[in-house]
Amino acid sequence: MSNTNQGPVTVLGLGMMGAALADAFVRNGNRTTVWNRSAGKADALVAKGAVAAGDVREAVDASPVIVVCVSTYDVMNDLFGPLSDALRGKVVVNLTSGTPDEARSAAAWAADHGVQYLDGAIMAVPQMIGLPEALIFYGGAQEVFAGQEELLKLLGGNSVYLGTDAGVPMIYDLALLTMLWSSLAGYFHAQALVSTVGVSAAEFLPFANTWIEHVITPAIPESAEEIDSASFETEISSLNVNKAAISHLVKTSNQLGINSDMSVAIQALIEKRVAAGHGTHALSSLVEAFKK
């Protein structure tokens, strides 16, 4: 392995994700310094070869690269505020979850204090860290990413640089999360519906999988083409057709005592587009209903 990806590294924050990040470095043979507000969380990593720092300054001083994964940007700001002198010239890779504006503010602070800064978004569970398929987005100075790319690939083989805007990774993060939450919520709603007639989740699963594979998944690239071309006319499944169908879903859910809040919200978006004269458009035109 190259010296680039075996250099010293510090990990601040040892929650489930932070501990997984540190473990990936330890397994690779990096001299890994770790710090957590609750010191006991470092014990398992120390047993594997990590070095526990007594305080944040000691942790920062130990390595040229600092990986941060704490609960909030406010926590990171509180940690780094008194340490601007110690951080000057170092590389900070922030993998804390937050908002695009928080990421941009952190990047501006780093630039003002001579810190080489990358902001990232981890699109994986802790058990995936270190695997080739683990997806992590990064934003910040291109030369900083290029200089640390081999090291960062230890955390996720699918490390993607999105450009100089440190806020963009958080946009991607939230975009994929809204897909996760809404898709799974729809599936849970479906399971709640079939449960009213005594159908188990396992019994319904094969039909859900078939629907996803042959209807939902193919619709995603088709919709992308329609959105980019702003061409929404369709003869397959128009908003007029879906307006009628979702009214049946809302009515039936209410009759069966199943929560219909999510369906009502989607129904409102469809009806808004139909009322605006877009009833012959495909479902993909709902993208316009989300825009202010």
Buried (B, 14 or more C-beta within 10 A) or exposed (E): EEEEBBBBBBBBBBBEBBBBBBBBBBEBEBBBBBBBEEBEBBEEBBEEEBBBBEEBBBBBBBBEBBBBBBBEBEBBBEBBEEBBEBBEEBBBBBBBBBBBEBBBBBBEBBBEBEBBBBBBBBBBEBEBBBBEEBBBBBBBBEEBBEBBBBBBBBBBBBBBBBEEBBBBBBBBBBEBEEEEEEEEEBBEBBBBBBBEEEEEBEEBEEEBEEEEEEEEEEBEEEBEEBBEEEEBEBEEEBBBBBBEEBBEBBEBBEEEEBEBEBBBEBBEBBBBBBEEEBBBBBBBBBBBBEEE
